[in-house]
Amino acid sequence: MASNLAIDMSLLENAVKISGLKTKKDTVNLALEEFIKRRRTAEIISLFGSIEYDDNYDYKQERQREL
């Protein structure tokens, strides 16, 4: 799918240099992958502390059950 995007060329050229990749396309794809990973990581981190634990749960007892 071809796309006509208005990309800041100085940002793109800087990203190509920093990434060490050979093409602008590869650089943009890498940047998008990293962006998605960071956002998903932030979503997961936001869940920390939101789980409610059962105070009566005995994990030691669960280790003793037969399989």
C-alpha positions in Angstrom: 0.0 0.0 0.0 1.6 3.2 -1.1 1.4 6.2 1.1 2.0 9.9 0.7 3.2 11.1 4.1 4.7 14.5 5.0 7.6 13.3 7.1 10.1 15.8 8.7 13.2 14.9 6.6 15.7 16.1 9.2 14.2 13.8 11.7 14.2 10.9 9.2 17.8 11.6 8.2 18.9 11.7 11.8 17.0 8.5 12.6 18.7 6.7 9.6 22.1 7.8 10.9 21.4 6.7 14.5 19.8 3.4 13.5 22.6 2.4 11.2 20.1 1.0 8.7 20.5 1.4 5.0 17.1 2.6 3.9 14.5 5.1 5.1 11.9 2.4 4.8 13.7 0.1 7.2 14.2 3.1 9.6 10.6 4.0 9.6 9.5 0.4 10.1 11.9 0.0 13.0 10.7 3.2 14.5 7.1 2.1 14.3 8.0 -1.3 15.9 9.8 0.4 18.7 6.9 2.8 19.2 4.4 -0.1 19.4 6.6 -2.0 21.9 6.9 1.1 24.1 3.2 1.7 24.2 2.4 -1.9 24.9 5.0 -1.9 27.7 3.5 1.2 29.2 0.0 -0.4 29.1 1.4 -3.5 31.0 3.2 -1.3 33.5 0.0 0.6 34.2 -1.6 -2.7 35.3 0.9 -3.2 38.2 -0.8 -2.9 41.5 -4.3 -3.4 40.0 -4.6 -7.1 40.8 -6.6 -8.0 43.8 -5.3 -11.0 45.7 -7.2 -13.4 47.8 -5.9 -13.0 51.4 -7.0 -16.6 52.2 -5.1 -18.2 49.3 -2.4 -20.6 50.5 0.2 -21.2 47.8 2.1 -23.7 50.0 -1.0 -25.8 50.2 -1.3 -25.7 46.4 2.2 -27.1 46.1 1.1 -30.2 48.0 -1.7 -31.2 45.7 -1.3 -34.3 43.7 -1.2 -34.0 39.9 
